[in-house]
Amino acid sequence: MTEPTRTGRDPGLNPALKSQQDATHDTAHRTPPPVTTTSVGGAEGGTWPWIWLVVVIVCVLAVLYILLG
């Protein structure tokens, strides 16, 4: 079996898939990083670890009650 030879002008299997360069990204305008634009304070969300701790303790106690009770 022989491979078909391809010339430089051969479009390939799908001629619609051509190499294109995306010029929509503008590098002239600088934007701030996402971290500086967030509105979350340092103390917000601090209670979630305590809530998870209580939930885990309740679940462990429930499992022990079911297995040993």
KANOR-V76300 format. One record per backbone hydrogen bond with DSSP energy under -1.0 kcal/mol. NH is the residue of the N-H (numbers start at 1). CO is the residue of the C=O. If there is no record, write none. Layout:
NH;CO  NH;CO
This chain:
10;7  17;14  18;16  46;43  51;47  52;48  53;49  54;50  55;51  56;52  57;53  58;54  59;55  60;56  61;57  62;58  63;59  64;60  65;61  66;62  67;63  68;64  69;65
